[in-house]
Amino acid sequence: MRAKTTFCMLVCASMLGGGCATVGARTGPAAIALQTEAGTATSVAGADKEGRSCSQNILGIVAIGDSSIASAKTTGQITTVSSVDYKLLSILGFYGRVCTIVRGS
């Protein structure tokens, strides 16, 4: 009976660990990872506006927010996109945040 209980606990723990709030850190595993990644750039010059949109994830269970390019464009009142970057934060796999940063005019 004890072995069965231990086995069940290990299976449950591995299932919970599989749903961690990771945001794809390219630097490898870390307790706290904060990165800015280059997205795309266009040939449009003169980025005088900036818009941000973010989404959060808690334990891989609760995900809220809109980190789309369209949302960031709306926030910054941007019609012509010059560049798109991403800011990623992960804390111990329990909390993750992705922000999309759009620059343009």
N, C-alpha and C positions, 0 to 999 in steps of 0.2 A: 504493500500500500504506500509506503514512504517513497519508494522509487517511482511509482506512478505519479504521485503528487509533485515530486521534484521535476520529472519529465514535463508535466503540464505547465509548471511554472516557467521552465526554460523555453518552451514553445511560445507561451504568452509573452515573455520578455523579448524574444527575438521578433515577434510580430510587432510589438510596440516600437522596437528599435528600427524597424524597417520603414516606419512612417515619420521619421525625424524631419524637422524643418530645415532641410539643407537647401542652399541656393546655388549649388554647382561651383564651389570655390575651386579655382584651377591651381591654387598653390598647395593643395593637399589638405589633410585633416588638421584642424586647429581648434582650440577652445573658443576663440573669438576670431572671426575672419571679417575684415572690412576691406572691400576692393572696389575699384572703379575700373570698368572695362569699356574699351572702345567698341562702339557699335558700328554704325555706318556713317559715311560722309558723302556729301554731294558736291557738285561743282558750284553751288550757289554761294556767293560771297556776301559778307555783311550780316552776321548773326547778331542782331541787336536785342533779341528777346530770348527768354528762356522759360520753358515750362517743365514741370515735374509731375509725375504720377507714381504712386507707390502702392504696393500690396504687401501684406504681412501673412505669415504662416506660423501657427503655434502648434507644436508637437505633430505636425502633419495631419492634424485633425480639423483645425479651424483655419480657414483661409479667407481673408477679407481684403478688399481694395481692388483697384484697377490700375495696373502698371502698363497699360497699352500706350502706344505712340499716339493714337488718336486722342486719348485722355490728356496726355501731356501737351499736345498741340492746343487743345481747348483751354487748358489751364493758363498757358502762356500767350494765348491769342495769336498763335502762329499759323500762317497760311502757307509759307514756303519754308521747307525744312532744309537746314544747312548741315546739321549733324545730330546723331543720336548716340548717347552713352548710357551705360547702366552702372548703378551703384548697388553693391551687394553686401548684406550684413548677415552673418550667421553666428549665433551665440549657443555654444555647446549642443547644437543640433535640436535645441528646444524652441528657439525662436529664429525666424528668418524673415528678411525684408529685401525686396527688390524695388528699386526706384529707376524709372526711365527718365532721362534728362534729354529734352529736345531743345535745340537751338536753331534759330532762324529768324525770319522777318514776317 
